[in-house]
Amino acid sequence: MNITVNDLSLEISGVKILHQISFQIPDKSFTCMIGSNGAGKSTLIKAITREITGYSGSISEIKENELSYLPQKLIAPAFITVFEVVHTGFYGVEMSKKEKVIATNKLLEQCGIEHVKDGTFSDVSAGEQQKTWLAFALAQSKDLIIMDEPLSSVDPPSRESFYEILRKISNNGKTLIVVTHDLDMAIKYSDKIICLNKGNKVFEGKPSAFPK
Amino acid sequence: MNIKIRYVVLLTATTSLILTGILAGPSDINLKDVFRGLTLSSDDAVVKTIIWDMRIPRMFVSLLAGGCLGLAGVLIQLSTRSPLGDPNLFGIGGGAAIFLAVVAAGFLPLGHFGIFFGSICSSLLIAIFLSKLISKDNLTPIKIAIIGIAVGALTIAIGTSVISHGRVFPSQVIGLVSGSFTSSTWLTVYYLLPTLCLSLVISIIISKRFYPIMLGDVLSRSLGVNPVRTRTITMTIVAVLSGTSVYAGGLIGFIGLMSPHIAKRIFGNTPLKLVIGSVWIGSITTIFADQIARLLFSPIELPVGMITTVMGAPVMMYLALRIR
């Protein structure tokens, strides 16, 4: 799915949050959106997912059944297992119970968390929780997945393995947008980097072209 | 343990508790007379009254009120995402307790149905208030529990001060605040039974929506489940159930908190199993607590809510330590 953002500006109570931003996200690509705190990344994502309205400019329309969005702050559900979280991702999907269980196990394996599937979600590591949310998002079988700062509290080796999984998922035909602070990972694994600073787009292009 | 064995153990426990409720008691009736009273072949009107108008209705009321509390507990836990949820600790039953205090203090002359209906409406008011308080996104389970317990403490304080203004017997105050099935009648059974059955049916129908709800409002919406609507329906049922249980037996804490966690270990973790299992476990734990309350220091009775607190408070501490 191609996403085009054109001349997007947004003010919230008189403060300019986003200023004339335009970019394109190609179909089946893995895009990282980077920038320091307060750069406007999360706001931009919320505009794309239509959580925020009242902007000027245009954003290509994304239907609800095309998007799986994982917001920045997710409360860990108490006392349900990793398997159950992922399985819930299939809610409303037309499959038999048996098919859902098989598909859930497949996703757990794909995201490298099959060894903790019976563990309580709140007891597994932050990295494994993040992979669980990813598997949950994949279960919904939407074309576009947007994740807002998925790895804010995860150790470096787990980050690496998380990005490896994201890379594979994108290679399998999903469009991914990941908001992150992690420039190294973005350069190593993504197809495209969009960098924001104080509400302005300061870079859009291939990771290899990103000025270090 | 094998699932069949679990069912057998539970069935045996339920049956023996029911029999204890009917056969044992403070009055000096031997077993033979109890059976005569049961089959109505006894000539002794006192025995018949004790069996048919005291022990049997009380046994039913404790089972049904326990079922109400178990169901209210699981619904509150599933819909608010707080595993420490309990309708009476969170003050929803306290709403009914305030109303019953007003009635007991003589400020409101009402008939049986008026009192029953008023209890439900008052619980509903607190449920609405509580829902508004905890409707903010991103509240952690512990925060939700703290807010709920604060509301609960407030309702008990109001209820107690209202009732202390009326000229009532101390036993009435204790019965309301600490729970008692002493004054159970068949009429109470007739109010409890349809309320519990109807609530259970609706809960079973909407139980599928609870997993999405447990993942938080944003994800729940993305799965096509409207969290606000589901919570409104659920909290309404919780209010009806808590109001009914307080009408039947006063404030009995911790049954709603414990039942879902025990049910989860026995029946499994799908919302449907939890809903049905919590009703059963709520019934068993409550009738068990009532037998202890009746028989431990017989003929003196302990408040049943005291027994359930002794059972449930350690469970709450354990759960609170386990939540991250």
Interface residues (C-beta under 8 A of the other chain):
Chain A: E64 L67 S68 Y69 L70 P71 K73 L74 I75 A76 P77 A78 F79 I80 T81 E84 V85 H87 T88 G89 Y91 G92 S122 D123 F136 Q140
Chain B: R81 S82 P83 N138 L139 T140 P141 Y211 P212 M214 L215 G216 V218 L219 S222 L223 G224 V225 K264 N269 I323 R324
